[in-house]
């Protein structure tokens, strides 16, 4: 999980682009799909010199770029689409929150893709950005992944309506595929939390509380990632009648409304899971307190048993001369018998009162 950190003394000019993510060893590669209802052309190793030759503005053009280390390639994409530097800077600055913006005829959208790390309580974060303009959709990924594999297959096999729709519908499909990762992450977190709760019922290991707090941080991070996405999708949903977003056709606003509804469902589930974590914390402390009370109760009962016996021993340990019992032939055994009977009487009384 990544936090936004301010680097003191870092003074970068607005015209200077710099990738701030962690995947600095990933080579920059591009793939291009050019398609319509009747035709599909696919370029697996697309080069920036092919921009003017391969794009067909009468069709849908999807350029997928992964690896953000080659700044010159990013600039070339920006120059081809006439994108301002502040948008390119937002693509390269992976600490930015989810954002939706339209400048002139270009729609910019970035989103955090979250996935659980195997055999760990951490969450893997990747920023994915999109530029939509005049039938061209460019997606920027920090590293190669399989988020969009099923969408590529749908395009290749002409499954569904993706080949019949414009680039804005493709943007909806890509966003929907990324949001599926939120469901996977939340489900994995829920499984781990459930396992943690079961362990807490039989163990008093203080590390359980550390794991609970770790998962609480994960859910808070998920919440912080989804809320700006919800707000961005709501802005599309709420102003559809004003035609503010020229890059999105009016008939496709309903698809983005579905994504907004998914965000609401995700946030509701996260709130429920955080309540479950609170219950787990309360259960852990209640169990600890109960066990402590049981220990104190046992110690108290034992102390009460021995208090009168200690008193009797103290009385006969004073060694006064005028103590007739000291001269009885069977005085020692009588006192022991009295102490034993007193102890049995107290045990019987406590048992009857159900004090132990």
C-alpha positions in Angstrom: 0.0 0.0 0.0 1.4 3.4 -1.0 1.1 6.7 0.8 1.5 10.1 -0.7 4.9 11.5 0.4 6.1 15.0 -0.1 9.7 15.2 -1.2 11.3 18.2 0.4 13.4 20.3 -2.0 12.0 18.6 -5.1 11.5 21.5 -7.6 10.3 20.2 -11.0 9.3 22.5 -13.7 5.8 22.0 -15.1 7.2 21.2 -18.6 9.4 18.4 -17.1 7.7 15.0 -16.9 8.8 12.4 -14.4 7.4 8.9 -13.6 6.9 8.6 -9.8 5.8 5.0 -9.6 7.7 1.8 -8.4 7.8 -0.1 -11.7 10.8 1.7 -13.0 12.3 -1.4 -14.7 9.3 -2.1 -16.9 10.0 -1.5 -20.5 7.5 0.7 -22.3 5.4 -1.3 -24.9 2.3 -0.5 -27.0 -0.4 -2.5 -28.6 -3.1 -1.1 -31.0 -6.5 -2.4 -31.9 -8.3 -0.7 -34.8 -11.8 -2.1 -35.3 -15.4 -1.5 -36.3 -18.4 -3.9 -36.7 -16.9 -5.5 -39.9 -13.1 -5.2 -39.5 -10.3 -5.6 -37.0 -6.7 -4.9 -37.2 -4.3 -5.6 -34.4 -0.7 -4.3 -33.9 1.2 -6.2 -31.2 4.4 -4.2 -31.2 3.2 -0.8 -32.1 5.9 2.0 -32.5 5.4 5.7 -32.1 6.5 6.3 -35.7 3.3 4.4 -36.8 0.9 6.9 -35.3 -0.1 8.6 -38.7 0.0 5.3 -40.6 -2.0 2.9 -38.4 -4.8 5.0 -36.9 -8.1 5.0 -38.7 -10.4 7.8 -37.5 -13.4 6.3 -39.0 -13.1 3.3 -36.6 -12.4 2.8 -32.9 -8.7 2.9 -32.0 -7.6 1.5 -28.7 -3.9 2.1 -27.9 -2.8 0.2 -24.8 0.5 1.3 -23.3 2.2 -0.5 -20.4 5.4 0.7 -18.7 5.7 4.4 -18.1 9.5 4.7 -18.0 10.0 6.0 -21.6 9.0 9.6 -21.2 9.6 10.3 -24.9 7.0 7.7 -25.8 4.5 9.3 -23.4 5.3 12.7 -24.9 4.8 11.4 -28.5 1.3 10.1 -27.5 0.5 13.5 -26.0 1.8 15.3 -29.1 -0.3 13.1 -31.4 -3.5 13.7 -29.4 -2.6 17.3 -28.6 -2.7 16.7 -24.8 -1.5 19.3 -22.4 1.4 18.6 -20.2 -0.6 18.7 -17.0 -2.6 15.6 -18.1 0.6 13.8 -19.0 2.0 14.8 -15.6 -1.1 13.3 -13.9 -0.5 10.0 -15.9 3.1 9.8 -14.7 2.4 10.9 -11.1 1.0 7.7 -9.5 0.4 9.4 -6.1 -2.5 11.3 -7.6 -6.0 10.4 -6.5 -8.6 9.1 -8.9 -9.6 12.0 -11.2 -12.0 12.8 -14.1 -11.3 15.8 -16.2 -12.2 17.1 -19.7 -10.1 19.7 -21.4 -11.2 20.8 -24.8 -12.2 17.6 -26.6 -10.1 15.2 -24.5 -11.5 13.2 -21.6 -9.0 12.2 -19.0 -9.7 9.5 -16.4 -7.3 7.8 -14.0 -8.1 5.0 -11.5 -6.3 2.9 -8.9 -6.3 -0.9 -9.6 -6.0 -2.8 -6.3 -5.3 -6.5 -5.9 -4.3 -8.6 -2.8 -0.8 -9.8 -2.5 -0.5 -13.6 -2.3 0.5 -14.9 1.2 0.5 -11.3 2.6 -1.8 -8.8 4.2 -0.7 -6.1 1.8 -2.5 -4.7 -1.2 -0.9 -4.2 -4.6 -1.6 -0.8 -6.2 -1.3 0.2 -9.8 -2.5 3.4 -11.4 -4.2 3.1 -14.8 -5.0 6.2 -16.8 -7.2 6.8 -19.9 -7.3 9.5 -22.6 -10.5 9.5 -24.8 -10.7 11.7 -28.0 -12.5 11.4 -31.3 -12.8 7.6 -31.4 -9.3 7.1 -29.9 -8.9 5.5 -26.5 -5.4 5.4 -24.9 -4.9 3.3 -21.8 -1.7 3.7 -19.7 -0.7 0.9 -17.4 2.4 0.8 -15.1 3.1 -2.8 -15.9 1.9 -5.7 -18.0 -1.2 -7.4 -16.5 -4.2 -9.4 -17.6 -6.9 -7.0 -16.5 -8.2 -6.6 -20.1 -7.5 -10.0 -21.6 -11.2 -10.9 -21.7 -12.0 -7.6 -23.4 -9.4 -8.2 -26.1 -10.9 -11.6 -26.7 -14.4 -10.1 -27.0 -13.0 -7.7 -29.6 -11.3 -10.5 -31.5 -14.3 -12.8 -31.5 -16.9 -10.1 -32.0 -18.7 -11.1 -28.7 -21.3 -8.8 -27.3 -21.7 -5.3 -28.6 -18.2 -3.9 -28.1 -17.5 -3.9 -31.8 -20.8 -2.1 -32.5 -20.1 0.7 -30.0 -17.7 3.6 -30.0 -14.6 4.2 -27.8 -16.6 5.5 -24.9 -18.2 2.1 -24.4 -14.8 0.5 -24.5 -13.8 2.9 -21.8 -16.8 1.7 -19.7 -15.7 -2.0 -20.2 -12.1 -1.2 -19.1 -13.3 0.6 -16.0 -15.6 -2.2 -15.2 -12.8 -4.7 -15.5 -10.7 -2.7 -13.1 -13.5 -2.4 -10.7 -13.8 -6.2 -10.6 -10.4 -6.1 -8.9 -12.0 -4.2 -6.0 -14.5 -7.1 -5.5 -11.6 -9.6 -5.6 -9.6 -7.5 -3.1 -12.6 -7.1 -0.7 -13.5 -10.8 -0.9 -9.9 -11.8 -0.1 -9.8 -9.3 2.8 -13.1 -10.7 4.1 -11.8 -14.3 4.0 -8.6 -13.3 5.9 -10.7 -11.4 8.5 -13.0 -14.3 9.0 -10.0 -16.6 9.5 -8.6 -14.0 12.0 -11.8 -13.9 14.0 -11.8 -17.7 14.3 -8.3 -17.7 15.5 -9.1 -14.9 18.1 -11.7 -17.2 19.7 -9.0 -19.7 20.7 -5.9 -17.7 21.0 -4.8 -14.7 23.1 -1.7 -13.9 21.0 -1.4 -10.1 20.9 -0.3 -10.3 17.2 -4.0 -11.0 16.4 -4.7 -7.3 17.3 -1.9 -6.2 15.0 -3.4 -8.2 12.1 -6.9 -6.7 12.8 -5.4 -3.2 12.6 -3.6 -4.0 9.4 -6.8 -5.1 7.8 -8.6 -2.0 9.1 -5.9 0.0 7.3 -6.5 -2.0 4.1 -10.2 -1.3 4.2 -9.6 2.4 4.9 -7.3 2.4 1.9 -9.9 0.7 -0.3 -12.4 3.3 0.9 -10.1 6.2 0.0 -9.6 4.7 -3.4 -13.3 4.2 -4.2 -14.7 7.5 -2.9 -13.1 9.7 -5.6 -14.0 7.1 -8.2 -17.6 7.3 -7.0 -17.6 11.1 -7.2 -16.1 11.1 -10.7 -18.7 8.6 -12.0 -21.4 10.6 -10.2 -20.4 13.7 -12.2 -20.9 11.8 -15.4 -24.2 10.4 -14.2 -25.6 13.7 -12.9 -24.8 16.0 -15.9 -25.7 13.7 -18.7 -28.5 15.9 -19.8 -26.1 18.9 -20.3 -23.8 17.1 -22.7 -20.8 18.4 -20.8 -18.7 15.4 -21.6 -18.5 15.5 -25.4 -16.4 12.4 -25.6 -19.3 10.3 -24.2 -22.4 9.6 -26.2 -25.8 10.2 -24.5 -26.9 6.6 -25.0 -23.9 5.3 -23.1 -24.3 7.4 -19.9 -26.4 4.6 -18.4 -23.4 2.3 -18.5 -21.3 4.7 -16.4 -24.3 5.0 -14.1 -24.0 1.2 -13.5 -20.4 1.8 -12.4 -21.5 4.4 -10.0 -23.9 2.0 -8.5 -21.1 -0.6 -8.1 -19.1 2.0 -6.2 -22.0 2.5 -3.8 -22.2 -1.3 -3.3 -18.5 -1.5 -2.7 -18.5 1.3 -0.1 -21.5 -0.3 1.7 -19.7 -3.6 1.9 -16.5 -1.9 3.2 -18.6 -0.2 5.9 -20.0 -3.6 6.9 -16.6 -5.2 6.9 -15.1 -2.4 9.1 -18.0 -2.9 11.5 -17.0 -6.6 11.6 -13.5 -5.7 12.4 -14.7 -3.4 15.2 -16.6 -6.4 16.5 -13.5 -8.6 16.2 -11.5 -6.1 18.3 -14.2 -5.8 20.9 -14.4 -9.6 21.1 -10.6 -9.9 21.5 -10.6 -7.4 24.4 -13.7 -9.0 25.9 -12.0 -12.4 25.8 -8.9 -11.0 27.3 -10.9 -9.3 30.1 -12.9 -12.5 30.7 -9.8 -14.6 31.0 -8.2 -12.0 33.4 -11.4 -12.0 35.5 -11.3 -15.8 35.7 -7.7 -15.7 36.8 -8.4 -13.1 39.4 -11.5 -15.0 40.6 -9.5 -18.2 41.0 -6.8 -16.4 43.0 -9.4 -14.7 45.1 -11.1 -18.0 46.0 -7.8 -19.6 46.9 -6.9 -16.6 49.1 -10.2 -16.7 50.9 -9.7 -20.4 51.6 -6.4 -19.8 53.3 -7.3 -16.6 55.1 -9.0 -18.3 58.2 -6.4 -21.1 58.2 -3.6 -18.5 58.2 -5.4 -16.7 61.1 -5.6 -20.0 63.2 -1.9 -20.7 62.5 -1.1 -17.2 63.5 -3.0 -17.5 66.8 -1.3 -20.7 67.8 2.1 -19.4 66.7 2.2 -16.7 69.4 3.7 -19.1 72.0 2.0 -17.7 75.1 2.4 -19.7 78.3 -1.3 -19.6 79.2 -2.6 -21.5 76.1 -4.3 -24.7 77.4 -4.6 -26.2 74.0 -0.8 -26.4 73.7 -0.8 -28.9 76.6 -3.5 -31.2 75.3 -2.4 -34.6 74.3 -4.3 -34.5 71.0 -4.5 -30.7 70.6 -2.4 -30.6 67.4 -4.7 -33.2 65.7 -7.9 -31.4 67.0 -6.8 -28.1 65.5 -5.8 -29.8 62.2 -9.3 -31.4 62.1 -11.0 -28.1 62.8 -9.0 -26.4 60.1 -9.9 -29.2 57.7 -13.6 -29.0 58.5 -13.5 -25.3 58.1 -12.0 -25.6 54.7 -14.5 -28.2 53.6 -17.4 -25.9 54.9 -16.1 -23.0 52.9 -15.7 -25.1 49.7 -19.3 -26.4 50.1 -20.6 -22.8 50.7 -18.8 -21.4 47.7 -19.9 -24.3 45.5 -23.5 -23.8 46.6 -23.3 -20.1 45.8 -21.7 -21.0 42.4 -18.8 -18.7 43.0 -16.5 -21.0 41.2 
